[in-house]
Amino acid sequence: MTDLFAHRVAVLATMHRKEQAIAPRLEARLGVTVAVPPSFDTDGFGTFTGEIKRPADQLTTARLKAEAALESTGETLAIASEGSFGPHPQLPFVACDREIVLLIDRQHQLEIVGECLSADTNYRQQVVGSWAEAEAFAAAVGFPSHGLIVRADDAVIAKGITTAEELETAVARAMQQSTRSTARLETDMRALYNPTRMGAIAQATEHLLQAIAQTCPACGTPGFSEVKRWPGLPCGLCGTPTLLTRLVRHQCQRCQFHQDLPAPESPSVADPGHCPRCNP
């Protein structure tokens, strides 16, 4: 693997212990020393409970975090992570976690991204009207190893809840304050309160390392990555173009050399079930 990063400090823009998932992998494979800036506040870039809105899309927000970490430390290498939760793009009734881990290298003018899209998430919310309902929800989402948030209507009563006593107190308080005498329970998706999400961040870090290992055939720069896809994989029965990927372009950030190759995960031809002619 490239030695561009060896013996350098990589500042990690986090306040939620993401170094547990990220640091061991980067240090072992890149030879960097991962450091978390003291008192670095990522809540200013958005909170899961909505008090502060995310300033931009997922990648741009990760980039803003990384740049803030660079500015605060004076280093030239930064890592930032950003998660997003919602319906799976191919399975709309299934919740998913999309994690990205971004590396920015000012010394070599590089930006490389790792990603994980996982349906393995406990991301859920529920309005409850009794302690029994609250207990059932908590058990279903992996409490107490996974933390919870409790609201009274839209107002946050408590977050980072990890004990039954804290949860019972928060639920009772929410029911007292709610105009509907209910409590809204949510999974706390901050990494330090969500081991399942921490696992997805680890997977995104592994993908980042794979992306770094893909070097440009022309100049050897790491991060020779996908920038575009073209549909049109031909039907295996009649040859009609389908919506499945036919070619993928990988391009170098430094010298702009590119290659257009078949998608590595795709067959050489499409199943007729995807064909607009054979299966209209």
Order of alpha helices (4+ residues) and beta strands (2+ residues): beta-alpha-beta-alpha-beta-beta-beta-beta-alpha-beta-beta-alpha-beta-alpha-beta-beta-beta
